[in-house]
Amino acid sequence: MELTTQCHLPPTHRTPQGDSLSPVLFIVYLEHALRDIRPVQNDKQEPVPAEIIYADDIDFIGKKDADVNSIEKTLKTHCLKVNVDKTEHTSVRKDSEDWKTTKKADLDTLRLIAEDRPKWNALVAEIRKTAEAARSDDPASGRL
């Protein structure tokens, strides 16, 4: 007997874009794949979580590029496909300058979030000042 996994099933019903059920279905389905990813990726001595999930968005944190390949392979075995158009790989190393241009450090978004919360304005202003100084490569500036 041969068991096969068919990854393409034609949908009979769809959830509308922005429907409140979509993130719930995403997380329920993704959880099964995460149970296979976590043992491979998780390091008992590392306090940082292996993934960060919010609604229907997920960020994976790995120490090596091989971690990304392993995650993609595992997701594929669960019939999940990584949308490469929405995927951003960011490497943070002592010799890397990638962090200066990553979309994740969107300071304008931080400012917009803080506008409704006055107690955060000073913190966001300090983060913005430090990041802008670091981006200018000014040796006298602070570092993130």
N, CA, C and O atoms as a GROMACS GRO file, in nm:
protein
  576
    1MET      N    1   0.084  -0.117   0.000
    1MET     CA    2   0.000   0.000   0.000
    1MET      C    3   0.090   0.124   0.000
    1MET      O    4   0.191   0.128   0.070
    2GLU      N    5   0.053   0.224  -0.078
    2GLU     CA    6   0.130   0.347  -0.085
    2GLU      C    7   0.044   0.464  -0.040
    2GLU      O    8  -0.066   0.486  -0.090
    3LEU      N    9   0.096   0.539   0.055
    3LEU     CA   10   0.025   0.657   0.103
    3LEU      C   11   0.082   0.780   0.035
    3LEU      O   12   0.204   0.796   0.027
    4THR      N   13  -0.003   0.865  -0.013
    4THR     CA   14   0.043   0.989  -0.074
    4THR      C   15  -0.032   1.105  -0.011
    4THR      O   16  -0.144   1.091   0.039
    5THR      N   17   0.031   1.219  -0.016
    5THR     CA   18  -0.033   1.340   0.033
    5THR      C   19  -0.061   1.430  -0.086
    5THR      O   20   0.031   1.469  -0.158
    6GLN      N   21  -0.186   1.461  -0.104
    6GLN     CA   22  -0.222   1.551  -0.213
    6GLN      C   23  -0.231   1.691  -0.155
    6GLN      O   24  -0.312   1.718  -0.066
    7CYS      N   25  -0.148   1.781  -0.205
    7CYS     CA   26  -0.142   1.916  -0.149
    7CYS      C   27  -0.243   2.011  -0.212
    7CYS      O   28  -0.271   2.116  -0.155
    8HIS      N   29  -0.298   1.977  -0.324
    8HIS     CA   30  -0.392   2.069  -0.386
    8HIS      C   31  -0.532   2.008  -0.380
    8HIS      O   32  -0.562   1.910  -0.446
    9LEU      N   33  -0.614   2.070  -0.299
    9LEU     CA   34  -0.755   2.031  -0.292
    9LEU      C   35  -0.836   2.150  -0.338
    9LEU      O   36  -0.821   2.261  -0.286
   10PRO      N   37  -0.923   2.130  -0.436
   10PRO     CA   38  -1.002   2.243  -0.483
   10PRO      C   39  -1.097   2.290  -0.372
   10PRO      O   40  -1.170   2.210  -0.314
   11PRO      N   41  -1.096   2.420  -0.342
   11PRO     CA   42  -1.183   2.470  -0.235
   11PRO      C   43  -1.329   2.469  -0.278
   11PRO      O   44  -1.363   2.501  -0.392
   12THR      N   45  -1.414   2.432  -0.184
   12THR     CA   46  -1.558   2.438  -0.211
   12THR      C   47  -1.618   2.563  -0.148
   12THR      O   48  -1.722   2.612  -0.193
   13HIS      N   49  -1.553   2.614  -0.044
   13HIS     CA   50  -1.596   2.738   0.020
   13HIS      C   51  -1.472   2.821   0.050
   13HIS      O   52  -1.365   2.766   0.077
   14ARG      N   53  -1.485   2.949   0.046
   14ARG     CA   54  -1.372   3.038   0.075
   14ARG      C   55  -1.414   3.137   0.184
   14ARG      O   56  -1.531   3.169   0.201
   15THR      N   57  -1.312   3.184   0.256
   15THR     CA   58  -1.340   3.293   0.351
   15THR      C   59  -1.305   3.423   0.280
   15THR      O   60  -1.203   3.431   0.212
   16PRO      N   61  -1.388   3.524   0.295
   16PRO     CA   62  -1.360   3.652   0.230
   16PRO      C   63  -1.233   3.716   0.285
   16PRO      O   64  -1.197   3.695   0.400
   17GLN      N   65  -1.165   3.795   0.201
   17GLN     CA   66  -1.047   3.869   0.244
   17GLN      C   67  -1.083   3.955   0.364
   17GLN      O   68  -1.181   4.030   0.360
   18GLY      N   69  -1.004   3.946   0.470
   18GLY     CA   70  -1.028   4.026   0.589
   18GLY      C   71  -1.128   3.964   0.686
   18GLY      O   72  -1.156   4.023   0.790
   19ASP      N   73  -1.180   3.848   0.654
   19ASP     CA   74  -1.277   3.782   0.742
   19ASP      C   75  -1.210   3.745   0.874
   19ASP      O   76  -1.093   3.705   0.875
   20SER      N   77  -1.281   3.758   0.983
   20SER     CA   78  -1.224   3.729   1.115
   20SER      C   79  -1.192   3.581   1.134
   20SER      O   80  -1.115   3.546   1.223
   21LEU      N   81  -1.250   3.495   1.053
   21LEU     CA   82  -1.223   3.352   1.064
   21LEU      C   83  -1.088   3.314   1.001
   21LEU      O   84  -1.028   3.214   1.041
   22SER      N   85  -1.040   3.391   0.905
   22SER     CA   86  -0.916   3.357   0.834
   22SER      C   87  -0.795   3.339   0.925
   22SER      O   88  -0.727   3.237   0.912
   23PRO      N   89  -0.765   3.432   1.017
   23PRO     CA   90  -0.649   3.412   1.105
   23PRO      C   91  -0.663   3.289   1.195
   23PRO      O   92  -0.564   3.221   1.224
   24VAL      N   93  -0.785   3.260   1.238
   24VAL     CA   94  -0.807   3.143   1.323
   24VAL      C   95  -0.777   3.016   1.245
   24VAL      O   96  -0.707   2.927   1.296
   25LEU      N   97  -0.828   3.006   1.124
   25LEU     CA   98  -0.801   2.888   1.040
   25LEU      C   99  -0.652   2.876   1.010
   25LEU      O  100  -0.597   2.766   1.012
   26PHE      N  101  -0.588   2.989   0.984
   26PHE     CA  102  -0.444   2.990   0.957
   26PHE      C  103  -0.368   2.932   1.075
   26PHE      O  104  -0.283   2.844   1.057
   27ILE      N  105  -0.396   2.978   1.195
   27ILE     CA  106  -0.322   2.935   1.313
   27ILE      C  107  -0.351   2.788   1.346
   27ILE      O  108  -0.260   2.714   1.382
   28VAL      N  109  -0.477   2.747   1.333
   28VAL     CA  110  -0.511   2.607   1.361
   28VAL      C  111  -0.436   2.514   1.265
   28VAL      O  112  -0.381   2.413   1.308
   29TYR      N  113  -0.434   2.548   1.137
   29TYR     CA  114  -0.367   2.463   1.039
   29TYR      C  115  -0.215   2.469   1.055
   29TYR      O  116  -0.147   2.368   1.044
   30LEU      N  117  -0.164   2.589   1.081
   30LEU     CA  118  -0.019   2.608   1.094
   30LEU      C  119   0.036   2.538   1.218
   30LEU      O  120   0.150   2.492   1.216
   31GLU      N  121  -0.042   2.529   1.324
   31GLU     CA  122   0.006   2.470   1.450
   31GLU      C  123   0.060   2.328   1.428
   31GLU      O  124   0.160   2.290   1.489
   32HIS      N  125  -0.005   2.251   1.344
   32HIS     CA  126   0.040   2.114   1.317
   32HIS      C  127   0.181   2.115   1.256
   32HIS      O  128   0.266   2.035   1.295
   33ALA      N  129   0.205   2.204   1.162
   33ALA     CA  130   0.338   2.214   1.101
   33ALA      C  131   0.440   2.265   1.201
   33ALA      O  132   0.555   2.220   1.201
   34LEU      N  133   0.401   2.359   1.286
   34LEU     CA  134   0.494   2.414   1.386
   34LEU      C  135   0.542   2.308   1.483
   34LEU      O  136   0.655   2.315   1.532
   35ARG      N  137   0.460   2.210   1.511
   35ARG     CA  138   0.502   2.102   1.602
   35ARG      C  139   0.616   2.020   1.542
   35ARG      O  140   0.695   1.961   1.615
   36ASP      N  141   0.626   2.018   1.410
   36ASP     CA  142   0.739   1.951   1.344
   36ASP      C  143   0.860   2.044   1.331
   36ASP      O  144   0.974   1.997   1.331
   37ILE      N  145   0.836   2.173   1.320
   37ILE     CA  146   0.945   2.269   1.304
   37ILE      C  147   1.015   2.295   1.437
   37ILE      O  148   1.138   2.304   1.440
   38ARG      N  149   0.941   2.308   1.545
   38ARG     CA  150   0.998   2.348   1.674
   38ARG      C  151   1.110   2.258   1.725
   38ARG      O  152   1.212   2.311   1.770
   39PRO      N  153   1.097   2.125   1.722
   39PRO     CA  154   1.208   2.043   1.775
   39PRO      C  155   1.338   2.061   1.697
   39PRO      O  156   1.446   2.053   1.755
   40VAL      N  157   1.329   2.084   1.567
   40VAL     CA  158   1.448   2.102   1.484
   40VAL      C  159   1.510   2.238   1.509
   40VAL      O  160   1.633   2.251   1.513
   41GLN      N  161   1.427   2.339   1.526
   41GLN     CA  162   1.474   2.476   1.534
   41GLN      C  163   1.506   2.520   1.676
   41GLN      O  164   1.595   2.604   1.695
   42ASN      N  165   1.438   2.467   1.775
   42ASN     CA  166   1.450   2.518   1.911
   42ASN      C  167   1.581   2.475   1.977
   42ASN      O  168   1.621   2.359   1.969
   43ASP      N  169   1.644   2.569   2.040
   43ASP     CA  170   1.767   2.547   2.115
   43ASP      C  171   1.734   2.571   2.262
   43ASP      O  172   1.695   2.682   2.299
   44LYS      N  173   1.750   2.470   2.345
   44LYS     CA  174   1.712   2.479   2.487
   44LYS      C  175   1.784   2.592   2.559
   44LYS      O  176   1.731   2.646   2.656
   45GLN      N  177   1.904   2.628   2.515
   45GLN     CA  178   1.981   2.731   2.583
   45GLN      C  179   1.947   2.872   2.532
   45GLN      O  180   1.994   2.971   2.588
   46GLU      N  181   1.868   2.881   2.429
   46GLU     CA  182   1.836   3.011   2.370
   46GLU      C  183   1.700   3.059   2.420
   46GLU      O  184   1.600   2.992   2.396
   47PRO      N  185   1.695   3.175   2.489
   47PRO     CA  186   1.568   3.223   2.543
   47PRO      C  187   1.477   3.288   2.438
   47PRO      O  188   1.360   3.316   2.468
   48VAL      N  189   1.527   3.313   2.318
   48VAL     CA  190   1.448   3.379   2.214
   48VAL      C  191   1.351   3.278   2.152
   48VAL      O  192   1.392   3.164   2.125
   49PRO      N  193   1.225   3.315   2.131
   49PRO     CA  194   1.131   3.221   2.068
   49PRO      C  195   1.171   3.192   1.924
   49PRO      O  196   1.231   3.276   1.857
   50ALA      N  197   1.139   3.072   1.877
   50ALA     CA  198   1.174   3.031   1.742
   50ALA      C  199   1.084   3.095   1.637
   50ALA      O  200   1.120   3.104   1.520
   51GLU      N  201   0.965   3.139   1.679
   51GLU     CA  202   0.875   3.206   1.586
   51GLU      C  203   0.792   3.308   1.662
   51GLU      O  204   0.770   3.298   1.783
   52ILE      N  205   0.747   3.407   1.587
   52ILE     CA  206   0.659   3.509   1.642
   52ILE      C  207   0.538   3.514   1.550
   52ILE      O  208   0.551   3.539   1.430
   53ILE      N  209   0.420   3.490   1.606
   53ILE     CA  210   0.297   3.483   1.526
   53ILE      C  211   0.201   3.591   1.571
   53ILE      O  212   0.180   3.612   1.691
   54TYR      N  213   0.143   3.660   1.474
   54TYR     CA  214   0.037   3.755   1.503
   54TYR      C  215  -0.066   3.745   1.391
   54TYR      O  216  -0.034   3.768   1.274
   55ALA      N  217  -0.188   3.711   1.427
   55ALA     CA  218  -0.298   3.694   1.331
   55ALA      C  219  -0.256   3.597   1.221
   55ALA      O  220  -0.235   3.479   1.248
   56ASP      N  221  -0.244   3.644   1.097
   56ASP     CA  222  -0.206   3.554   0.988
   56ASP      C  223  -0.066   3.585   0.936
   56ASP      O  224  -0.038   3.567   0.818
   57ASP      N  225   0.021   3.630   1.025
   57ASP     CA  226   0.159   3.663   0.989
   57ASP      C  227   0.252   3.588   1.084
   57ASP      O  228   0.222   3.574   1.202
   58ILE      N  229   0.364   3.540   1.032
   58ILE     CA  230   0.458   3.467   1.116
   58ILE      C  231   0.601   3.505   1.078
   58ILE      O  232   0.634   3.519   0.960
   59ASP      N  233   0.683   3.522   1.179
   59ASP     CA  234   0.826   3.547   1.161
   59ASP      C  235   0.902   3.432   1.225
   59ASP      O  236   0.876   3.398   1.341
   60PHE      N  237   0.994   3.372   1.150
   60PHE     CA  238   1.078   3.266   1.205
   60PHE      C  239   1.215   3.324   1.236
   60PHE      O  240   1.267   3.407   1.162
   61ILE      N  241   1.272   3.280   1.346
   61ILE     CA  242   1.403   3.327   1.388
   61ILE      C  243   1.497   3.208   1.387
   61ILE      O  244   1.471   3.106   1.452
   62GLY      N  245   1.606   3.220   1.315
   62GLY     CA  246   1.704   3.112   1.308
   62GLY      C  247   1.844   3.166   1.314
   62GLY      O  248   1.868   3.284   1.288
   63LYS      N  249   1.937   3.080   1.349
   63LYS     CA  250   2.077   3.123   1.359
   63LYS      C  251   2.153   3.103   1.229
   63LYS      O  252   2.257   3.165   1.207
   64LYS      N  253   2.101   3.015   1.141
   64LYS     CA  254   2.173   2.984   1.017
   64LYS      C  255   2.077   2.989   0.900
   64LYS      O  256   1.956   2.975   0.916
   65ASP      N  257   2.131   3.010   0.780
   65ASP     CA  258   2.048   3.006   0.660
   65ASP      C  259   1.985   2.869   0.641
   65ASP      O  260   1.877   2.858   0.584
   66ALA      N  261   2.051   2.765   0.689
   66ALA     CA  262   1.997   2.630   0.677
   66ALA      C  263   1.865   2.617   0.753
   66ALA      O  264   1.781   2.535   0.717
   67ASP      N  265   1.847   2.697   0.859
   67ASP     CA  266   1.721   2.695   0.933
   67ASP      C  267   1.605   2.733   0.843
   67ASP      O  268   1.498   2.673   0.850
   68VAL      N  269   1.625   2.833   0.758
   68VAL     CA  270   1.520   2.878   0.667
   68VAL      C  271   1.484   2.767   0.570
   68VAL      O  272   1.366   2.741   0.547
   69ASN      N  273   1.584   2.700   0.514
   69ASN     CA  274   1.558   2.590   0.420
   69ASN      C  275   1.484   2.477   0.489
   69ASN      O  276   1.393   2.418   0.430
   70SER      N  277   1.521   2.446   0.612
   70SER     CA  278   1.455   2.340   0.688
   70SER      C  279   1.308   2.375   0.713
   70SER      O  280   1.221   2.289   0.701
   71ILE      N  281   1.282   2.500   0.747
   71ILE     CA  282   1.145   2.544   0.772
   71ILE      C  283   1.062   2.533   0.645
   71ILE      O  284   0.950   2.483   0.648
   72GLU      N  285   1.117   2.579   0.533
   72GLU     CA  286   1.044   2.573   0.406
   72GLU      C  287   1.011   2.429   0.367
   72GLU      O  288   0.901   2.402   0.320
   73LYS      N  289   1.106   2.337   0.387
   73LYS     CA  290   1.082   2.195   0.356
   73LYS      C  291   0.972   2.138   0.444
   73LYS      O  292   0.884   2.065   0.395
   74THR      N  293   0.976   2.170   0.572
   74THR     CA  294   0.874   2.118   0.664
   74THR      C  295   0.737   2.173   0.630
   74THR      O  296   0.639   2.099   0.631
   75LEU      N  297   0.728   2.301   0.599
   75LEU     CA  298   0.600   2.360   0.561
   75LEU      C  299   0.546   2.293   0.434
   75LEU      O  300   0.425   2.271   0.422
   76LYS      N  301   0.635   2.262   0.342
   76LYS     CA  302   0.592   2.198   0.217
   76LYS      C  303   0.533   2.060   0.243
   76LYS      O  304   0.437   2.020   0.177
   77THR      N  305   0.590   1.986   0.339
   77THR     CA  306   0.535   1.853   0.370
   77THR      C  307   0.394   1.863   0.429
   77THR      O  308   0.319   1.766   0.428
   78HIS      N  309   0.360   1.980   0.480
   78HIS     CA  310   0.225   2.004   0.534
   78HIS      C  311   0.138   2.080   0.434
   78HIS      O  312   0.034   2.137   0.470
   79CYS      N  313   0.181   2.080   0.309
   79CYS     CA  314   0.107   2.145   0.200
   79CYS      C  315   0.092   2.295   0.222
   79CYS      O  316  -0.007   2.355   0.180
   80LEU      N  317   0.189   2.355   0.287
   80LEU     CA  318   0.192   2.500   0.306
   80LEU      C  319   0.301   2.558   0.218
   80LEU      O  320   0.412   2.504   0.213
   81LYS      N  321   0.271   2.665   0.151
   81LYS     CA  322   0.366   2.726   0.058
   81LYS      C  323   0.403   2.865   0.110
   81LYS      O  324   0.316   2.943   0.149
   82VAL      N  325   0.531   2.894   0.108
   82VAL     CA  326   0.580   3.026   0.148
   82VAL      C  327   0.560   3.122   0.032
   82VAL      O  328   0.603   3.095  -0.080
   83ASN      N  329   0.494   3.232   0.058
   83ASN     CA  330   0.473   3.335  -0.044
   83ASN      C  331   0.600   3.418  -0.054
   83ASN      O  332   0.626   3.504   0.030
   84VAL      N  333   0.679   3.392  -0.158
   84VAL     CA  334   0.809   3.459  -0.171
   84VAL      C  335   0.795   3.609  -0.194
   84VAL      O  336   0.887   3.685  -0.163
   85ASP      N  337   0.681   3.654  -0.248
   85ASP     CA  338   0.660   3.797  -0.268
   85ASP      C  339   0.643   3.872  -0.136
   85ASP      O  340   0.670   3.992  -0.129
   86LYS      N  341   0.598   3.802  -0.033
   86LYS     CA  342   0.577   3.865   0.097
   86LYS      C  343   0.683   3.824   0.199
   86LYS      O  344   0.673   3.858   0.317
   87THR      N  345   0.786   3.753   0.153
   87THR     CA  346   0.888   3.702   0.244
   87THR      C  347   1.010   3.791   0.241
   87THR      O  348   1.056   3.833   0.135
   88GLU      N  349   1.062   3.820   0.359
   88GLU     CA  350   1.182   3.901   0.372
   88GLU      C  351   1.281   3.826   0.459
   88GLU      O  352   1.249   3.789   0.572
   89HIS      N  353   1.400   3.804   0.408
   89HIS     CA  354   1.507   3.742   0.485
   89HIS      C  355   1.596   3.854   0.538
   89HIS      O  356   1.645   3.937   0.461
   90THR      N  357   1.617   3.855   0.667
   90THR     CA  358   1.702   3.956   0.728
   90THR      C  359   1.811   3.887   0.807
   90THR      O  360   1.781   3.807   0.896
   91SER      N  361   1.934   3.916   0.776
   91SER     CA  362   2.047   3.860   0.850
   91SER      C  363   2.102   3.967   0.942
   91SER      O  364   2.125   4.081   0.900
   92VAL      N  365   2.122   3.930   1.065
   92VAL     CA  366   2.181   4.024   1.161
   92VAL      C  367   2.312   3.963   1.208
   92VAL      O  368   2.314   3.863   1.280
   93ARG      N  369   2.420   4.025   1.166
   93ARG     CA  370   2.554   3.979   1.203
   93ARG      C  371   2.636   4.102   1.240
   93ARG      O  372   2.598   4.214   1.209
   94LYS      N  373   2.746   4.080   1.306
   94LYS     CA  374   2.833   4.192   1.341
   94LYS      C  375   2.889   4.259   1.216
   94LYS      O  376   2.916   4.380   1.217
   95ASP      N  377   2.907   4.182   1.108
   95ASP     CA  378   2.964   4.237   0.986
   95ASP      C  379   2.857   4.275   0.883
   95ASP      O  380   2.890   4.310   0.769
   96SER      N  381   2.730   4.267   0.920
   96SER     CA  382   2.621   4.292   0.826
   96SER      C  383   2.562   4.431   0.845
   96SER      O  384   2.552   4.481   0.957
   97GLU      N  385   2.523   4.493   0.735
   97GLU     CA  386   2.458   4.624   0.739
   97GLU      C  387   2.311   4.611   0.698
   97GLU      O  388   2.242   4.713   0.683
   98ASP      N  389   2.261   4.486   0.680
   98ASP     CA  390   2.124   4.464   0.634
   98ASP      C  391   2.020   4.528   0.726
   98ASP      O  392   1.916   4.575   0.678
   99TRP      N  393   2.047   4.531   0.855
   99TRP     CA  394   1.948   4.581   0.951
   99TRP      C  395   1.912   4.727   0.924
   99TRP      O  396   1.805   4.773   0.964
  100LYS      N  397   2.000   4.800   0.856
  100LYS     CA  398   1.974   4.942   0.832
  100LYS      C  399   1.860   4.964   0.732
  100LYS      O  400   1.797   5.070   0.734
  101THR      N  401   1.834   4.866   0.646
  101THR     CA  402   1.734   4.884   0.542
  101THR      C  403   1.617   4.787   0.554
  101THR      O  404   1.531   4.784   0.466
  102THR      N  405   1.612   4.709   0.659
  102THR     CA  406   1.504   4.611   0.672
  102THR      C  407   1.369   4.679   0.692
  102THR      O  408   1.360   4.784   0.755
  103LYS      N  409   1.265   4.619   0.637
  103LYS     CA  410   1.130   4.672   0.651
  103LYS      C  411   1.079   4.660   0.794
  103LYS      O  412   0.989   4.734   0.835
  104LYS      N  413   1.135   4.568   0.870
  104LYS     CA  414   1.088   4.544   1.006
  104LYS      C  415   1.116   4.664   1.097
  104LYS      O  416   1.047   4.681   1.197
  105ALA      N  417   1.214   4.744   1.065
  105ALA     CA  418   1.249   4.859   1.148
  105ALA      C  419   1.189   4.986   1.089
  105ALA      O  420   1.259   5.085   1.068
  106ASP      N  421   1.060   4.982   1.062
  106ASP     CA  422   0.991   5.095   1.001
  106ASP      C  423   0.959   5.198   1.108
  106ASP      O  424   0.860   5.185   1.181
  107LEU      N  425   1.042   5.300   1.117
  107LEU     CA  426   1.028   5.399   1.224
  107LEU      C  427   0.904   5.486   1.206
  107LEU      O  428   0.849   5.534   1.305
  108ASP      N  429   0.859   5.506   1.083
  108ASP     CA  430   0.737   5.584   1.063
  108ASP      C  431   0.617   5.510   1.121
  108ASP      O  432   0.526   5.573   1.176
  109THR      N  433   0.616   5.377   1.109
  109THR     CA  434   0.508   5.299   1.169
  109THR      C  435   0.510   5.313   1.320
  109THR      O  436   0.405   5.328   1.382
  110LEU      N  437   0.630   5.308   1.380
  110LEU     CA  438   0.640   5.327   1.524
  110LEU      C  439   0.582   5.462   1.565
  110LEU      O  440   0.512   5.472   1.665
  111ARG      N  441   0.612   5.565   1.488
  111ARG     CA  442   0.562   5.698   1.519
  111ARG      C  443   0.410   5.702   1.512
  111ARG      O  444   0.346   5.761   1.599
  112LEU      N  445   0.352   5.640   1.409
  112LEU     CA  446   0.206   5.639   1.395
  112LEU      C  447   0.139   5.563   1.509
  112LEU      O  448   0.034   5.605   1.558
  113ILE      N  449   0.199   5.452   1.549
  113ILE     CA  450   0.144   5.375   1.660
  113ILE      C  451   0.147   5.458   1.788
  113ILE      O  452   0.053   5.454   1.868
  114ALA      N  453   0.254   5.532   1.807
  114ALA     CA  454   0.272   5.608   1.930
  114ALA      C  455   0.185   5.733   1.938
  114ALA      O  456   0.164   5.785   2.047
  115GLU      N  457   0.135   5.782   1.825
  115GLU     CA  458   0.057   5.906   1.827
  115GLU      C  459  -0.064   5.896   1.920
  115GLU      O  460  -0.100   5.994   1.985
  116ASP      N  461  -0.125   5.779   1.926
  116ASP     CA  462  -0.242   5.761   2.012
  116ASP      C  463  -0.204   5.736   2.157
  116ASP      O  464  -0.290   5.738   2.245
  117ARG      N  465  -0.078   5.712   2.183
  117ARG     CA  466  -0.032   5.676   2.318
  117ARG      C  467   0.082   5.770   2.359
  117ARG      O  468   0.198   5.738   2.338
  118PRO      N  469   0.049   5.884   2.418
  118PRO     CA  470   0.151   5.985   2.452
  118PRO      C  471   0.266   5.931   2.536
  118PRO      O  472   0.378   5.980   2.524
  119LYS      N  473   0.240   5.833   2.622
  119LYS     CA  474   0.349   5.784   2.707
  119LYS      C  475   0.459   5.717   2.627
  119LYS      O  476   0.571   5.703   2.677
  120TRP      N  477   0.432   5.675   2.502
  120TRP     CA  478   0.532   5.609   2.418
  120TRP      C  479   0.610   5.708   2.333
  120TRP      O  480   0.714   5.672   2.277
  121ASN      N  481   0.565   5.831   2.323
  121ASN     CA  482   0.629   5.928   2.233
  121ASN      C  483   0.777   5.948   2.261
  121ASN      O  484   0.858   5.952   2.168
  122ALA      N  485   0.814   5.959   2.388
  122ALA     CA  486   0.955   5.981   2.423
  122ALA      C  487   1.040   5.860   2.382
  122ALA      O  488   1.150   5.877   2.330
  123LEU      N  489   0.989   5.739   2.407
  123LEU     CA  490   1.063   5.618   2.372
  123LEU      C  491   1.081   5.607   2.221
  123LEU      O  492   1.191   5.580   2.173
  124VAL      N  493   0.974   5.629   2.146
  124VAL     CA  494   0.981   5.621   2.000
  124VAL      C  495   1.075   5.728   1.946
  124VAL      O  496   1.152   5.702   1.853
  125ALA      N  497   1.071   5.847   2.003
  125ALA     CA  498   1.161   5.954   1.960
  125ALA      C  499   1.306   5.916   1.983
  125ALA      O  500   1.392   5.943   1.899
  126GLU      N  501   1.336   5.852   2.096
  126GLU     CA  502   1.473   5.809   2.126
  126GLU      C  503   1.518   5.698   2.030
  126GLU      O  504   1.631   5.700   1.982
  127ILE      N  505   1.430   5.602   2.004
  127ILE     CA  506   1.462   5.494   1.909
  127ILE      C  507   1.488   5.553   1.771
  127ILE      O  508   1.584   5.516   1.703
  128ARG      N  509   1.402   5.645   1.730
  128ARG     CA  510   1.416   5.709   1.599
  128ARG      C  511   1.550   5.784   1.588
  128ARG      O  512   1.620   5.773   1.488
  129LYS      N  513   1.584   5.860   1.692
  129LYS     CA  514   1.708   5.938   1.694
  129LYS      C  515   1.830   5.845   1.686
  129LYS      O  516   1.923   5.871   1.610
  130THR      N  517   1.828   5.737   1.764
  130THR     CA  518   1.939   5.642   1.765
  130THR      C  519   1.954   5.573   1.629
  130THR      O  520   2.064   5.559   1.578
  131ALA      N  521   1.841   5.531   1.571
  131ALA     CA  522   1.844   5.462   1.442
  131ALA      C  523   1.892   5.555   1.331
  131ALA      O  524   1.973   5.515   1.247
  132GLU      N  525   1.843   5.677   1.330
  132GLU     CA  526   1.885   5.772   1.227
  132GLU      C  527   2.033   5.806   1.240
  132GLU      O  528   2.102   5.821   1.139
  133ALA      N  529   2.081   5.817   1.363
  133ALA     CA  530   2.224   5.844   1.384
  133ALA      C  531   2.308   5.726   1.337
  133ALA      O  532   2.412   5.745   1.275
  134ALA      N  533   2.263   5.604   1.366
  134ALA     CA  534   2.336   5.484   1.324
  134ALA      C  535   2.337   5.473   1.172
  134ALA      O  536   2.437   5.433   1.113
  135ARG      N  537   2.225   5.507   1.110
  135ARG     CA  538   2.218   5.500   0.964
  135ARG      C  539   2.308   5.602   0.898
  135ARG      O  540   2.354   5.580   0.786
  136SER      N  541   2.335   5.712   0.964
  136SER     CA  542   2.420   5.815   0.905
  136SER      C  543   2.568   5.781   0.914
  136SER      O  544   2.652   5.853   0.861
  137ASP      N  545   2.600   5.669   0.981
  137ASP     CA  546   2.738   5.624   0.999
  137ASP      C  547   2.826   5.727   1.070
  137ASP      O  548   2.946   5.733   1.047
  138ASP      N  549   2.765   5.806   1.154
  138ASP     CA  550   2.838   5.905   1.232
  138ASP      C  551   2.907   5.832   1.348
  138ASP      O  552   2.838   5.774   1.431
  139PRO      N  553   3.042   5.834   1.355
  139PRO     CA  554   3.112   5.762   1.461
  139PRO      C  555   3.072   5.808   1.601
  139PRO      O  556   3.084   5.731   1.696
  140ALA      N  557   3.026   5.931   1.615
  140ALA     CA  558   2.987   5.982   1.747
  140ALA      C  559   2.845   5.941   1.785
  140ALA      O  560   2.802   5.963   1.898
  141SER      N  561   2.774   5.880   1.690
  141SER     CA  562   2.634   5.846   1.717
  141SER      C  563   2.624   5.719   1.800
  141SER      O  564   2.719   5.641   1.810
  142GLY      N  565   2.507   5.702   1.860
  142GLY     CA  566   2.481   5.580   1.936
  142GLY      C  567   2.450   5.464   1.844
  142GLY      O  568   2.427   5.484   1.725
  143ARG      N  569   2.451   5.348   1.897
  143ARG     CA  570   2.418   5.227   1.821
  143ARG      C  571   2.291   5.165   1.876
  143ARG      O  572   2.261   5.178   1.994
  144LEU      N  573   2.216   5.098   1.788
  144LEU     CA  574   2.096   5.027   1.831
  144LEU      C  575   2.132   4.907   1.914
  144LEU      O  576   2.043   4.835   1.959
   0.00000   0.00000   0.00000
